Amino acid sequence: MVIRDVRTRWNYTHAMIRRGRLLREAIDEWVFRHEDLRDLTLSRDDWKQLEQIERILEVSCINFIPWFLTRE
């Protein structure tokens, strides 16, 4: 199941992109099967950009969680 983005939670964006990349084949097939959604098909470059964004957000997650857990 895909994860929906939440505008005020950047870590949800990371989770959504990560899950989307894991489900890439299913997402591509689902969009292709729905003719009215074909304009939303992600290109290889789109998927590569999502991978790069995921990496950037992952660094933020790795650094944020220890800070959040140790704050007073």
N, C-alpha and C positions, 0 to 999 in steps of 0.2 A: 504494500500500500504506500502511496506517495505521502509525503509530509507537506502540509501547507505552510506557507510562509506567514510570519507574523511581523507586521511592520515595525513594532517596537522591540523586537528581540532578534538581534543579529545572529545569535547562535541557532535560531530556527532556520535562518537563511542557509547557514552552513549545513544543517541537517537535511533540509529540503534538497539542496544541490547534491549532497552526498548520496541520498537515497535515489534521486533521479538518475544519477550516473550508474548506480547499481542496477537500476531497472531500465536502462537505456534501450535495450532491444525491445522490451515489452512496450515502452512508451512509443518508440518509433513505429512499431507494428500497429498499435492502437490508433495513433494519429493517421496512419496510412489507410486503415480500414474505414475511417470516418471521413468521407469526402469533404464534408463541410469544415473539417479541421486541417486539411492538408496544407493550407497556407501557414500553419503554425509549426510545420516540420522543422526540426533543428538540423542545421548543416553540420558537417564535420568541424568546421571552424567554431560554430556555436558551442559544440560539445567541448572543444579544446579550451575555449574561453571559460566555460563553467568549471573545467578542471583547474585552471589557473586561479579562479576566484575561490574555489574550494580550498586550495593550498594556502592562500592568503588568510582566509577565515580560520583555517585549522590552527595556524600559528597563534592567532588571537585566542582561540579556545584553549589551547595548551597553556598560554600565559595567563589567561583570565581566571581559570578555575582554581589554581593554587592561591591566587590573590584573594579571590572571593571567599574561599574556605578559611583563610587565616586572618581576615579582617576582624577588627574588634567591634 
